[in-house]
C-alpha cells in the first residue's frame, strides 16, 4: 500500500514539475511577443533591403528610428516614403514604391520602426 502512495506522489510531483516548466517557458522575461508591425515587416518584402540592426541595401530600422526620433511628422513621412518610394535621405539608392501595402499596415510597420530607438 505504501508503494502505491509513493507512486501516486511521484506522479503528482512529476506533473507539477512539468506544469511549472511550461509556465516558465511561456513567461520568459525579455521574450516579448512579436508586434503586428514586426509581423508585417517579415511578411512583406522589407527584409530584402532592411534589417533591424544593420544596413543591408537600405538603412537599419534602428538607424531610421534614430534619424526620425522627435520629428513631429515622422510617421507620415515614412508612410509616404514606403508607399510612393523615395531617394535621397540615405544616399542615391532608391527605395522602390510599395503601393500594394495598405495604409493601415504601413502605419503598423512605421509605428514599430519608430519604436526601435
C-alpha positions as CSV (number, residue, x, y, z in Angstrom):
1,X,0.0,0.0,0.0
2,X,2.8,2.4,0.9
3,X,4.4,1.8,-2.6
4,X,1.2,2.8,-4.3
5,X,1.1,6.0,-2.3
6,X,4.7,6.8,-3.3
7,X,4.0,6.1,-6.9
8,X,1.0,8.5,-6.7
9,X,3.1,11.2,-5.0
10,X,5.9,10.7,-7.6
11,X,3.4,11.1,-10.4
12,X,1.9,14.2,-8.8
13,X,5.3,15.7,-8.3
14,X,6.3,14.9,-11.9
15,X,3.1,16.5,-13.3
16,X,3.7,19.6,-11.1
17,X,7.3,19.9,-12.4
18,X,6.1,19.7,-16.0
19,X,3.4,22.3,-15.4
20,X,6.0,24.6,-13.7
21,X,8.4,24.1,-16.6
22,X,5.7,25.0,-19.1
23,X,4.8,28.2,-17.1
24,X,8.5,29.3,-17.1
25,X,8.8,28.7,-20.8
26,X,5.7,30.8,-21.6
27,X,6.6,33.6,-19.3
28,X,10.3,34.1,-20.0
29,X,11.3,37.6,-19.1
30,X,12.7,39.6,-22.0
31,X,10.9,37.5,-24.6
32,X,8.3,39.8,-25.9
33,X,5.6,38.9,-28.3
34,X,6.1,39.9,-31.9
35,X,4.2,43.1,-32.7
36,X,1.9,43.5,-35.6
37,X,4.4,45.9,-37.2
38,X,7.2,43.3,-37.0
39,X,5.0,40.6,-38.4
40,X,4.1,42.8,-41.4
41,X,7.8,43.7,-41.8
42,X,8.5,39.9,-42.0
43,X,5.5,39.2,-44.3
44,X,6.2,41.9,-46.9
45,X,9.4,42.3,-48.9
46,X,11.0,44.7,-46.4
47,X,13.7,42.1,-45.4
48,X,15.1,42.2,-48.9
49,X,16.6,45.6,-48.3
50,X,16.4,46.2,-44.5
51,X,17.3,44.6,-41.2
52,X,16.5,45.8,-37.7
53,X,20.1,46.3,-36.5
54,X,22.4,46.5,-39.6
55,X,22.4,48.1,-43.1
56,X,21.6,45.8,-45.9
57,X,20.7,47.7,-49.1
58,X,18.8,50.3,-47.1
59,X,19.4,51.6,-43.6
60,X,18.7,49.5,-40.5
61,X,15.4,50.2,-38.9
62,X,17.2,51.3,-35.7
63,X,19.0,54.0,-37.7
64,X,15.7,55.1,-39.2
65,X,14.2,55.3,-35.8
66,X,17.1,57.4,-34.5
67,X,17.1,59.7,-37.5
68,X,13.4,60.4,-37.2
69,X,13.1,60.5,-33.4
70,X,11.3,63.5,-32.2
71,X,10.2,64.8,-35.6
72,X,6.5,65.7,-35.5
73,X,5.6,64.3,-38.9
74,X,8.0,61.3,-38.9
75,X,5.3,58.6,-39.1
76,X,3.5,60.2,-42.1
77,X,6.8,61.0,-43.8
78,X,7.9,57.3,-43.5
79,X,4.4,56.0,-44.6
80,X,4.7,58.2,-47.7
81,X,8.2,57.2,-48.5
82,X,7.3,53.5,-48.3
83,X,4.1,53.8,-50.3
84,X,5.5,56.1,-53.0
85,X,9.2,55.2,-53.0
86,X,12.0,57.6,-52.2
87,X,15.6,58.5,-52.8
88,X,18.0,60.9,-51.2
89,X,17.6,60.6,-47.4
90,X,20.0,57.7,-47.2
91,X,22.0,58.2,-50.4
92,X,21.3,57.7,-54.0
93,X,20.0,54.1,-53.9
94,X,16.2,54.4,-54.5
95,X,13.6,52.8,-52.3
96,X,11.0,51.3,-54.6
97,X,7.4,52.2,-54.0
98,X,5.1,49.7,-52.2
99,X,1.6,50.8,-53.3
100,X,0.0,47.5,-52.5
101,X,0.6,47.7,-48.8
102,X,-2.5,49.2,-47.1
103,X,-2.2,52.4,-45.2
104,X,-3.2,50.6,-42.0
105,X,-0.4,48.1,-42.5
106,X,2.1,50.8,-43.3
107,X,1.1,52.6,-40.1
108,X,1.7,49.4,-38.1
109,X,5.1,48.9,-39.7
110,X,6.2,52.5,-39.2
111,X,5.0,52.7,-35.6
112,X,7.1,49.5,-35.0
113,X,10.1,51.0,-36.7
114,X,9.9,54.2,-34.7
115,X,9.7,52.2,-31.5
116,X,13.1,50.7,-32.1
117,X,15.2,53.7,-31.0
